[in-house]
Amino acid sequence: MHTPIKTPLFTGRGTCCDDDEYPLDPQELCPEAHAALSASVSTMLESVGEDPMREGLLKTPERVARSLAFLTRGYRQDPEEMLKKAVFTESYDEMVLVRDIDIFSMCEHHMLPFFGKAHVAYIPDGKIVGLSKLARVVEVFARRLQVQERLTQQIRDAIQDVLNPKGVGVVIEAKHMCMVMRGVEKLNSVTTTSAMSGQFITSESTRGEFLRLIRQ
Ligand SMILES: [Zn+2]
């Protein structure tokens, strides 16, 4: 029997401290959350039959807590604020596409990694955004516990909300370690999800162009 840890862990934003105490670096947790997370990793080690006090594991709870803070830093970042910082007025009105953006995320069902590529496109309507921000918005949402379907839609919605373009198209192709390493053990299965808006839904030629460009 293990005593359950009472300190709250993530509370949605990933904080259990006052804003003052909260670290400015999104890759870090506040001290209370960090301590609670380390303690729970120790409990996990015991629960699987390990001895958390043996030499090789002494620093593991601390390391896992730091690693998880890094892997979930997206909870402590605001994707729309980040996008808004690089919006410019521009009359360009053809498709803008950033292809093959690497994604590393964790599935919320098993907390195991899934990773692959995201392709993000939009058709501006008077406003464009710095290209690197498209990759950054993918990154912010990916660094949270996710399901691939929601991740795809959140990226579309953030771009749609901030830029109000004529349309947004997002496709993600990813391999899920929860399918590869456990359960069905399907080593080579790739999951594809897509989320579109505006002209990417209403215009077959826009959608066709997008899909053709990402397959080139
Ligand atoms: Zn999973």
Residues whose N, C-alpha, C, O or C-beta is under 5 A from the ligand:
A	BS01	ZN	C107 H109 H110 C178
